[in-house]
Amino acid sequence: MFEVGKIYNRRIDIHGVYKGQQYGGIATPSQYPYVFIFTSETGEEFGYSDGVSPDGTFRYTGEGQEGDMIMAKGNLAIRDHQKNNKEILLFESVSKGMVRFVGKCNYITHHIEERPDKNGKQRAAYIFHLDFITKMKSDGVESPKASYLKKPTRSKSLKELREIALSSTPTQANQKEKLIYVKHRSDAIKLYAKKRAGGFCEGCGDKAPFDTKSGPYLEVHHLTRLSDGGADSPENVITLCPTCHRRAHYAVDRETWNNELMFKAKAIEKNVV
């Protein structure tokens, strides 16, 4: 179907095949078990500010350009997707008409906050808290379950951190438990990436520029951006020295460099037991 990190033409590859609303942030094709949601940095000027939050969930702004949002149509489709046996598929805009597939998500909860509508007037907006569904892309096997009480720490082995990072959030868990799962996975992937690097930049191969109290100074870079929070999975993170990290964000060749980093991350993961 869709491959995480791959870029698609929204009109041709998504709506041309599955139908659904071609404009706006939420598409709900009636003949397929999917809810397509789209995020873009350009939406911020209209009060749509999406991104990965400190607790590891992806905060997604509901639909409705004027006045208070209502729990209907696309918003209702997100909230009730599990009850309706539909999958949420998240895409981020990369250029006009082109979107990158970020991954599958589950709804955890939502809250209401004041956001400006397209006319600049304050209104009540739905902010959905979504949980990325992590899968092992190498063989398509769903990630193992791990207790949310198994908190990630630097003392844990690479294998243990990887298991926590890939753990599934049980659908039967309550809201508080789900948020704990998500937070622990988010923390685990960062610790995992740094331990996997072993003190060396996974981009250029050089040793970390200096040591800190918590170990060699290296920075974790998400290869699927989503405002640099990214979707947490071992193949989507790479540990870089400050120079390589800045190159990934600001260099003239950053697009080519990031593509190269994607191949490096996949190759590194193949050698992890």
N, C-alpha and C positions, 0 to 999 in steps of 0.2 A: 504494500500500500504506500505509505509515506515513510521516508527514511529521515531519522533525526539529523538535523544539520544541513539537509539538502534543500536547495532553493527551487521553488515552483512558481509557475505563472498562475496567479489566482483565477483569472477568468477561464483559462483553458484547462489547466490540470485539476482544478477543484470544482468550480461551478460547471464547467463543460462536461464533467463526468458525473458529479453528484447533485447538480442543481443547487437549490437554496439561494438565499438573498445574495446578490452580487455586490451590494454596497452596504456599508456599515460594519460594525465590529462583530456581529453575531449572525451566523447563517445556520438555519435549521432545516435541512432537506427532509422532506416528508417520507421519502422512499428508502432512506438509509439510516442506520442506527448511530448517527454522528451529530454532534453539535460543534460546528467550526467556530472558533473565536480568533479574532485578529487584533494584534496590538501594534501601535506605531508611536514613535516619539512625537510625530506631528500632532497627535491627539491632545497633547498637553495644553495647547492654546484654547481648547474647547472644554477643559476640565477633566480630560481623560488621562490621568497620570497612573500608569501601570508599572509594576516592577516587583522584584523579589524583595521581601521585607526581611528585617533582622531575624525573624523567627523561622525563616526558610520557606514560608509559603509565598505563592505568587499572588499579588493583589491585583485583581482585574476589575476595572470600572464597568458597570452595567450599561445598558443602552437606554437612549432617551436624550434628545438634544435640548429640549426646552421643558421647563417646569420640573416638578418633582418626578423622579423615576417611579414607575409602578412595577409590581411583580407580575409581569405578563410577558407573553411572546418569548424573546430571547432570554430575558432575565429568568423567567420561569423555567425555561429549558435547561439553563445552567443549574439552578437549584434542584430540580427534580430529575436530573439526568440518570442517576442510578435507579430510581424508582421506575423510570421509563426505559431502562436497559439501553441507554445511549452513552457513547464515549465522547468526552470533550477533547478535541484536537486543537492545540494551540499553535498559532503561526505568528511570526513577527515580520513586519515589513522591512525590506532591505533596499528597495528602490520602487519606482512607480510600477505598480502591477505585479511586482515580484515579492514573494514571501518565503521565509525560511521556516521549515517545520521544527518546532521546539520539542514537542512531545505530547503525550496523553496526560490528562489531569483529572483529578477527582475533586468535587466540591466538598469543602469541610464546613464552612460557615460563611456568614456575611455580616457586615455592619452597615449602618447608614451614617454618612457624614455630609457636611455642607461642602458643595462644590459649585463653581460657576457653570451656568449653562452656556449655550452658544452665543447668547446675548449679553453675557457677563453678569447675569443676575444669579444670586445665590439660590440654590435649591437642594433638596435632599437627594443624594445619590447613593446607589447600592455599590458597595465595594465587596467583591467576592474573594474569599480566601481559598486558593486552590493548591492542591497537593500534586506534585509531579509523580507520575507512576514510573518508577525506575525498572528497567529491564536490562538483562545482559544481552547486548546486541550481537555478540559473537555466535550465540546459538539459539537465540529467541526464547530461552527458558526464563520464566518469570523469576524475579529475585526472591531469595529466601526470606523467611520471616525471622525477625530477631526481636527479643524483648525490648520494649522501650525503656526499661529500667537499666539496660546495658549501656551506660553512658560512655561516650567516646573520650579517651584520654590519651596523652602522648605515650604513656607506658604500654598501651595495647599494641599487639603485633599488627603487621601490615594486613594479614589475613583477617584478624578481628575487626579492624577498622573498615576493611572492604565489605565485610558481611553486614556491618551496621549501615554503611553507606548505601548498600543495595537492598536493605530490608524493606519489606512491603508494609504499608499501613493497613491494618485489618479494617475491613469495611464495617465490622460490627463494633469497633471501638467507639467510645464516646468522644465528644469534641475535644476535651482536655487531653485525652490519651493520643488522639491523632496529632495534635499540635506538638506533643512531646516527641512523637516519632519523627515528625518533620524536622524539628529543631536538632535532634540528635543526628539525623542523617546529614543535615547541612554542616554541622560541626565535624562529623566523621570524615566527610569527603575532603575537607581542607587539611585535616591532620593526615589523612591517607596520602594525599598528593605530595605533601612535604616529606613524609617518611619514604614514599616510593622514590623520590628524587635522591635521597641519600646524601644531601649536602651539595649536590651539583645541579646546575641549571639544565633543565631538560630541553632547552632550546639550543644553546650554543655549546653545552657540555662543560663550561667552566665551573670552577669551584665557587661556592657562595662568597660574595665580596667580604663578608665579616661574620662573626658569631655574635649572637645575643644570648641572654640568659635562658631563653627557651630553645636555643639551637641556631643552626646556620640561617642567616637572613636570606630568604627567598620568598617570592610572591606567587600566589596561586591565581592563575588566569583562566577564566571561563571561555571556552571556544564558541559556545552559543551565547551571545551577548545578553539579551534581555536586561539592558541597562547595567551590564557587567555582573549581574547576580548569576545569570545563567541557569540552566537546568543541571542539577547535580547528578553526575554519573562519572565513573572512573575515566571513560573515554572522552569526556567533555571538559576535563580539567588538565592543566599542565603547569608545572612549577618552574618559574623563570627568575633569572636575576633581574635587577631593576632595569638594566639597559634593554634586555630582550622584551621585558614587559612593556616598557615605553614604546619600543618599536612596534609592538602589536597594536598599540592604540593610536600612535601619532605619526609614524613613518610614512613616507610617500608610498612605499611598497607594503603597507600594512595588510592589504587584502591578500597579496601573495604570501606574505609571511604567516598569516593566520591559517591559510590553507596548508602550508608546510607544517605548521604546528599540529594541525589536525591529524596529518599522516604520522607525525612523530608520536603523538599521544596514543594512537591506535596500535602502532608498532610496539611501544613500551608496554601497553596493557597485555599484548599477546604473550609477553615473557613473564607476566606476573602469575604466580601460582595461587 
